[in-house]
Amino acid sequence: MAICEWAGCADAATHTVDISFPEGEHETWHVCRAHDRELKLQVVRSRPKAPPPTDTPPSIEVCCGECQQSLDEPSSLPADERQPCPNCGSLTRLNKITFVETLASHESLRLRSKQPGKGGWMRDFRTGDDYSRYLDRWGTRVLDTNREQNSYQEAITLHDGTSVASRARLTDHHD
């Protein structure tokens, strides 16, 4: 049996972790259960945070108050300095203010299968958006635990394209 590749660890390597970085680098590690988690956390912590969403300031369009013709003048121009509307001659103004907000939704799905007449689940599958408190950002996560095949598989994709895939026998994954 192989030994954990984590420096200073002499435990059996029960997990295979494949890491792909957007820069094209790829690493494969063979680690014990404890270092499977530590390696995933280390990869997540090593990646840059996504830039915060940019706020779009409100826009103001100045229009004629009578004919709605768009005018090229500042919204703060005093009434006594306004030029008549070139379309209808009015000095009244209408300021159209546009606000832009961004709304993001996140979703995930969980499926569990059972065998008739037996207690507990045989397969637990989860997929969808997952929040990383270390990056303060969302990514995606697929987790498939299968008792029938004695398998554990987890795949995490971060906002920058970094992916971490871990697989092991389910009996080696649980403490």
C-alpha positions as CSV (number, residue, x, y, z in Angstrom):
1,M,0.0,0.0,0.0
2,A,1.3,3.5,-0.9
3,I,2.2,6.0,1.8
4,C,0.6,9.5,2.0
5,E,2.7,12.0,-0.1
6,W,2.1,14.8,2.4
7,A,5.4,15.8,4.0
8,G,6.0,14.1,7.3
9,C,3.0,11.8,7.1
10,A,3.4,8.0,7.3
11,D,-0.3,7.0,7.0
12,A,-1.6,5.0,4.1
13,A,-2.6,6.9,0.9
14,T,-6.3,6.3,0.6
15,H,-7.3,9.2,-1.6
16,T,-6.3,10.3,-5.1
17,V,-6.6,14.1,-5.6
18,D,-6.3,15.6,-9.1
19,I,-5.8,19.4,-9.3
20,S,-5.9,21.4,-12.5
21,F,-5.1,25.1,-12.6
22,P,-6.3,27.4,-15.3
23,E,-2.7,28.2,-16.2
24,G,-2.4,24.7,-17.5
25,E,-0.6,23.0,-14.6
26,H,-1.8,19.7,-13.3
27,E,-1.0,17.8,-10.1
28,T,-2.0,14.4,-8.8
29,W,-1.5,13.6,-5.1
30,H,-2.0,10.3,-3.2
31,V,-2.8,11.3,0.4
32,C,-4.5,10.0,3.5
33,R,-8.0,11.1,4.6
34,A,-6.8,13.9,6.8
35,H,-4.6,15.3,4.1
36,D,-7.3,15.0,1.4
37,R,-9.2,17.7,3.2
38,E,-6.1,19.8,4.0
39,L,-4.9,19.6,0.4
40,K,-8.3,20.8,-0.9
41,L,-8.4,23.7,1.6
42,Q,-4.8,24.6,0.6
43,V,-5.7,24.8,-3.1
44,V,-8.8,26.9,-2.4
45,R,-6.8,29.3,-0.2
46,S,-4.0,29.6,-2.8
47,R,-6.3,31.0,-5.5
48,P,-7.0,34.6,-6.0
49,K,-10.3,36.1,-5.0
50,A,-12.6,37.1,-7.8
51,P,-12.9,40.8,-8.2
52,P,-16.0,42.2,-6.6
53,P,-18.9,43.0,-8.8
54,T,-18.7,46.6,-10.1
55,D,-21.4,48.9,-9.2
56,T,-23.0,50.7,-12.1
57,P,-23.8,54.3,-11.1
58,P,-27.3,55.6,-12.0
59,S,-27.5,57.3,-15.4
60,I,-29.5,60.5,-16.0
61,E,-30.9,61.3,-19.4
62,V,-32.2,64.9,-19.8
63,C,-35.3,65.1,-22.0
64,C,-37.7,67.9,-23.0
65,G,-40.6,68.0,-20.6
66,E,-43.1,68.5,-23.5
67,C,-42.0,66.4,-26.5
68,Q,-39.6,63.9,-24.7
69,Q,-36.7,64.8,-27.1
70,S,-33.4,63.7,-25.7
71,L,-31.2,66.8,-24.9
72,D,-27.5,67.3,-24.6
73,E,-27.3,69.3,-21.4
74,P,-26.4,68.5,-17.8
75,S,-29.2,67.6,-15.4
76,S,-27.9,70.2,-12.9
77,L,-28.2,73.1,-15.3
78,P,-30.3,75.9,-13.7
79,A,-33.6,76.7,-15.4
80,D,-32.6,80.3,-16.2
81,E,-29.6,78.9,-18.2
82,R,-31.5,76.4,-20.3
83,Q,-31.8,76.7,-24.1
84,P,-35.2,76.1,-25.7
85,C,-35.8,72.6,-26.9
86,P,-34.7,72.5,-30.6
87,N,-37.8,70.4,-31.4
88,C,-40.6,72.3,-29.7
89,G,-39.1,75.3,-27.9
90,S,-40.0,74.2,-24.4
91,L,-37.8,75.1,-21.4
92,T,-39.3,72.3,-19.2
93,R,-37.2,69.3,-18.5
94,L,-37.7,65.7,-17.6
95,N,-34.8,63.8,-16.0
96,K,-34.9,60.0,-16.7
97,I,-32.8,58.2,-14.1
98,T,-31.8,54.6,-14.7
99,F,-30.7,52.3,-11.9
100,V,-29.0,48.9,-12.7
101,E,-28.9,46.1,-10.1
102,T,-27.5,42.6,-10.5
103,L,-29.2,39.7,-8.9
104,A,-27.5,36.2,-8.8
105,S,-29.2,33.0,-7.9
106,H,-27.5,29.8,-6.8
107,E,-28.9,26.3,-6.8
108,S,-28.0,22.8,-6.0
109,L,-29.6,19.4,-6.3
110,R,-29.4,16.4,-4.0
111,L,-30.6,12.9,-4.8
112,R,-30.6,9.9,-2.5
113,S,-31.4,6.3,-3.5
114,K,-32.5,3.5,-1.3
115,Q,-32.9,-0.2,-1.7
116,P,-36.4,-1.5,-1.0
117,G,-36.5,-3.2,2.4
118,K,-33.2,-1.9,3.6
119,G,-32.6,1.0,5.9
120,G,-30.4,4.0,4.9
121,W,-29.3,5.3,1.6
122,M,-27.3,3.4,-1.0
123,R,-26.2,6.5,-3.0
124,D,-26.1,10.1,-2.1
125,F,-25.5,12.5,-5.0
126,R,-25.2,16.3,-4.7
127,T,-24.4,18.8,-7.4
128,G,-24.6,22.6,-7.8
129,D,-23.4,25.9,-6.5
130,D,-21.3,25.9,-3.4
131,Y,-20.0,28.8,-1.4
132,S,-16.3,29.0,-0.3
133,R,-15.9,31.1,2.8
134,Y,-12.1,31.1,2.2
135,L,-12.5,32.8,-1.2
136,D,-15.7,34.7,-0.3
137,R,-17.1,33.5,-3.6
138,W,-19.2,30.8,-5.2
139,G,-18.0,27.8,-7.2
140,T,-19.5,24.4,-8.1
141,R,-19.3,21.1,-6.3
142,V,-20.3,17.6,-7.2
143,L,-20.3,15.0,-4.5
144,D,-21.1,11.3,-5.1
145,T,-21.0,8.8,-2.3
146,N,-22.0,5.3,-3.3
147,R,-22.3,2.5,-0.7
148,E,-23.0,-0.2,-3.3
149,Q,-19.7,0.5,-5.2
150,N,-17.9,1.7,-2.0
151,S,-16.9,4.9,-3.7
152,Y,-16.5,8.5,-2.8
153,Q,-16.0,11.2,-5.5
154,E,-15.9,15.0,-5.1
155,A,-15.2,17.6,-7.8
156,I,-14.9,21.3,-7.0
157,T,-14.6,24.0,-9.6
158,L,-13.6,27.5,-8.5
159,H,-14.6,30.8,-10.1
160,D,-11.2,31.1,-11.8
161,G,-11.4,27.6,-13.5
162,T,-9.3,25.7,-10.9
163,S,-10.6,22.2,-10.4
164,V,-10.0,19.7,-7.6
165,A,-11.2,16.1,-7.9
166,S,-10.9,13.7,-5.1
167,R,-11.7,10.0,-5.1
168,A,-11.4,7.1,-2.6
169,R,-13.1,4.0,-1.4
170,L,-16.1,5.2,0.8
171,T,-14.9,3.0,3.6
172,D,-11.5,4.9,3.6
173,H,-13.1,8.3,3.4
174,H,-15.2,8.2,6.6
175,D,-13.4,8.4,9.9
